[in-house]
Every structure is written in structure tokens, then in C-alpha cells.
Amino acid sequence: MEHLDHLEHLDKDLVDELAQVARETVRDELREQGRKRRRTALLYGASGAVALYAGAAVSAAVGLALATVLPGWAAALVTAALLGAVAALLRKAARPSHPHAPRRVIGGSAPAGPPGGLGLPYPPVPAQPPVPPITPVTPVTPDAGPDAPRRPV
């Protein structure tokens, strides 16, 4: 066994070296992916800014076209109303048609999701609380003892 003791030291060095190579490889791969994602995000941001300016140019063109028929202030007002209507339609289209939250919540508003974080909706709350069934009580006659059987009335 003594002749294998020096191999234990080599195993540790080999494991440390392999771990170092794996760390460097993963670091380089993540760095490369980060560069690609930054470039993609930059291009998306630039396209959003250009689209914003294009929308402003279209709204200015609509306003100028209306200004040939209407006074300038009226053309601007009509253009603003049109843009507001388009924004309202887009906002309505973005909302889900069937919300997952219950419609009626006792004691306030429902949280966004259950406390467990599972994302499952809450069960519906009944309109009225359940009424317990009424059980008839038999009267005790004064001549019967406490151990006497009771009969329903």
C-alpha cells in the first residue's frame, strides 16, 4: 500500500486541474453568451426607439393632413383622440378575457396568487355562508328521569 500513496497526491492535482479547466470553459462560454445577448438587447432597444420616432412621424403626417381641412389646433386634437382610441384598443386587447381571480372576495381584494406560490386560482367563494341543518329537540317531561329515553316530537 505504501507504493500507492504518491498516486493519491496525483489524483488531487488532477482533480484540481480538471476543475480549473471546467471553470474557465464555463466562464468563457457564459461571457460569449453575454456578448450575444447584449447585442440582441441593444438591437431590440434601437428598433423600439426607431419605431417610436416612426409613430411620431405618422401622427405628425396625420395631423398635417387634417390641418389642410381643419384649423391646426383642431387637427392636433383629432389626431390626439385617434391615438388615444388606438391606445385604449391595444390595452383592451392585452388584457386576458377570463381572469383567474375570483370575482367576489370577502374582506377585501384577492392577492395575485395563493400564498404557496403555485399560481393556482382560489376556489370560488359562495354567495352566502352555508346554513347548518336544524335538529329537533325533544322536550323533557318533568316526570321522566334524566336516564329516560327521549322521543322526537
Protein Blocks (a to p, Z undefined) as FASTA:
>chain_A
ZZmmmmmmmmmmmmmmmmmmmmmmmmmmmmmmmmmmmmmmmmmmmmmmmmmmmmmmmmmm
mmmmmmmmmcfklmmmmmmmmmmmmmmmmmmmmpcfbdfbdfbdghiacdfbdfklnopa
cddddfbdcdddddddddddfkbcfkbccddZZ
